[in-house]
Amino acid sequence: MVLDIVFQSGEFYNNPSSFDWTKLLAPAATMIGVYVAYRAFNNYDIKKLFKKRQLETVIELILIIEASEFTVYVNKGNSSFQTTICFNRIHSSFKNQELKKRLEMPNLIFSHKVLNEMKYLVYANNPFCPKIIANEIKKLTEIKFEENLQNISIKESDYVHLKFEDEREPQFVGNPVTWGIKNPELQTIESYLHQIMKIKLTINKWLKKFDIDDINLNLEPLVKSERNKFRFGVRKPEQPEK
């Protein structure tokens, strides 16, 4: 464009040997500056749109988590206990005396729906979900199981079943169930709920980058019970005091 203007002026053709090429510098610099500014504006606009979509995704996620719930069914030999835990009232669940007794019970069982179909789990692979949040959700999607080497079946002992309210209690067919959860941090109701709270705290931390610090969430630390680990109904031996 700059060269075209110069050639059309006729100055170059009238006396090309004495043509002052420095006259091109100012308009050329202007054109380059405009181009760089245009690219920078486009890049800024794209980043802005991406951050906006991320923010919308995180808000969608927190609304889904707050609306989620599951039923806890506890088998106790000749008796049983059942209650519903709402994720927007986890703290009150920890005050439920009947549930409190069972927070660290071994032999945690997940129904298929709780294990695979809770709506917040899909955000672990959502491209707009910030990695710091997605990584915490993945801990609930990567639950692994292993054989019970101590040969203590869930059928023959107490168990805790996390399920949806309309799902039936687990039906043990054939050989007694002899598997257990391999992930040491996800073997009790308490540990699962602590991970839900960790996801909420991570969301809150991410939102603060946008100066959003007045979100209506109860983020107080959960009261921890004794942190002895259970595996297949057997308590790990306590370490002697030094």
Summary of the structure (lengths in Angstrom):
residues: 242
radius of gyration: 30.5
end to end distance: 82.6
largest distance: 108.8
contacts: 597
relative contact order: 0.13
helix: 49%
strand: 14%
